[in-house]
Each structure stands twice: as structure tokens, then as C-alpha cells.
Amino acid sequence: MSTTDKPQTFQELIAGDKPVLVDFSAEWCGPCKMLSPILDELKHLVGEKATIIKIDVDRNPQAAAAFKIQSVPTLLIFKNGEVKWRQSGVLQVQALKQLLDQYN
């Protein structure tokens, strides 16, 4: 019998001890589009040490409301189910990598 990775719920994902960077964004948002390649590069740099996910606030209004997202893009870092860091706007890849490294 083999064990396979089952998809995790958002709550299971953020409850883990691996840092999770969540990008709350929207398709119509210009700065969100600028952030996409930065997050792709960041994922390449951090590999499996952190999880990076994007949540569209228009498709997931309940998630946006739960975390009081008022502008996009808003980035949050979760670890062990807690918000460890939060900021709105576009950040450069090295700044984001330093943030994730400090929560590893």
C-alpha cells in the first residue's frame, strides 16, 4: 500500500511548520501582474522550503474577508496557522526571500 500526497485544504496548508506565502490578488490588478514573475523566481529560489500560493479575491471573497484584505496585491506569510507578516504592494524577490528565510 503506497501513501500518496492528498491535496491539502488551505487551513491544513497554513497550519504546517513550513512558511506559506499567500498572494491575495485579482486578474484586473496591474501590480498583481507585476508580482507574478517575482513570485515565480522566488519559488525557484526557495524550492521546497516554503509554499507560495495565489488567491484571487474575486473568486474567493470569503478568504479575502476572513483576512481583511482591502487592497491587492496583499502578501501574507503564515506559519503554524498564524500570520507572521503582512504587506500590501509589490516587493522585490530578494526582500521576499529574506522574509521567508527568517521563518524557516
C-alpha positions in Angstrom: 0.0 0.0 0.0 1.5 3.3 -1.0 0.9 6.7 0.5 0.2 9.5 -1.8 0.1 13.2 -1.1 -3.6 14.2 -0.9 -4.5 17.8 -1.7 -4.4 19.9 1.4 -7.1 22.4 2.3 -6.0 26.0 2.8 -6.3 25.6 6.6 -4.2 22.5 6.6 -1.6 24.2 4.5 -1.2 27.3 6.6 -1.2 25.2 9.8 2.1 23.5 8.9 5.5 24.4 10.1 6.7 25.3 6.6 6.2 29.0 5.8 3.4 29.7 3.4 3.4 32.9 1.3 -0.1 33.8 0.2 -0.6 36.4 -2.6 -4.1 37.8 -2.5 -4.6 39.3 -5.9 -7.0 39.9 -8.7 -6.9 39.5 -12.5 -7.7 43.2 -13.2 -4.9 44.4 -10.9 -1.8 45.8 -12.7 0.6 45.5 -9.8 -0.6 41.9 -9.2 0.6 41.1 -12.8 4.0 42.6 -12.0 4.2 40.4 -8.9 3.6 37.1 -10.8 7.1 36.7 -12.3 8.7 37.8 -9.0 6.8 35.0 -7.2 7.9 32.5 -9.9 11.5 33.5 -9.4 11.0 33.3 -5.6 9.6 29.8 -5.9 12.7 28.8 -7.9 15.0 30.2 -5.2 13.3 28.7 -2.1 12.2 25.4 -3.6 10.5 23.1 -1.1 11.5 25.3 1.9 8.3 27.3 1.5 4.9 27.2 -0.2 3.7 30.0 -2.4 0.1 30.3 -3.3 -2.1 32.8 -5.1 -5.7 33.6 -4.1 -7.9 35.6 -6.4 -10.0 37.8 -4.2 -12.9 38.0 -6.7 -13.2 34.2 -6.9 -12.6 33.7 -3.1 -14.3 36.7 -1.4 -14.8 34.7 1.8 -11.0 34.2 2.1 -10.4 37.9 1.4 -12.9 38.9 4.0 -11.5 36.4 6.6 -8.1 38.1 6.4 -9.5 41.6 6.0 -7.9 42.1 2.5 -8.7 45.7 1.5 -6.2 46.2 -1.4 -4.4 43.9 -3.9 -1.8 42.6 -4.0 -1.6 41.8 -0.3 1.0 39.3 0.8 0.8 37.3 4.0 3.2 34.8 5.4 1.7 32.0 7.6 3.5 29.5 9.8 1.9 27.2 12.3 -1.5 28.7 11.5 -0.5 32.2 12.4 0.0 35.3 10.3 3.7 36.2 10.8 4.0 39.0 8.3 1.7 41.1 6.1 2.2 43.8 3.5 0.3 45.3 0.5 2.1 46.1 -2.7 4.9 44.7 -4.9 8.2 43.6 -3.2 11.3 42.5 -4.9 12.4 38.9 -4.9 15.3 39.3 -2.5 13.2 41.0 0.1 10.6 38.2 -0.1 13.3 35.6 0.1 14.8 37.2 3.2 11.4 37.2 4.8 10.7 33.5 4.0 14.2 32.6 5.2 13.6 34.1 8.6 10.6 31.9 9.2 12.3 28.6 8.1 
